[in-house]
Amino acid sequence: MKVDLGRSVILVDDYDEAFEFYKNNFGCKKFFDITNDEGERFLHICFDSETRAGLWFMKAETEEQKKALGKQTGGMPVLVLYTDDFEVLTEKIKENGVEFTSKAEITDEYKSVTLNDLYGNEIVIVQLLSPA
């Protein structure tokens, strides 16, 4: 039996604003973007290196959903993103005006740093330096 990750859901206030953040900082691309006859929009994005797994943005509509914006995981990271070039990625993010919420941690095994997306969701960026 095979199981693959399809999409992880992130609540957003504005589809296009959220997409621009992820595109500008992480190179994401639109994988699926349609609006049905009822006006519901389905926007799935993927990371450059992966087209099977990605994020599904869902607009926060109810009061409960709006209160959960940026807090879906109860203060824990919503994403851990792996990179093969920590310095290039973090410099790109800085150039986009995004502030990191932690100092970079550099060990013999990894480099990591955290930031928040535009809604406050915590994202961890990691470069593994030693084979796991």
Secondary structure, DSSP 8 states (H G I E B T S, - for coil): ------EEEEEES-HHHHHHHHHHHH--EEEEEEE-TTS-EEEEEE-TT-SSSEEEEEE--SHHHHHHTT-TTTTS-SEEEE-S-HHHHHHHHHHTT--BSS--EE-SSEEEEEEE-TT--EEEEEEE-S--
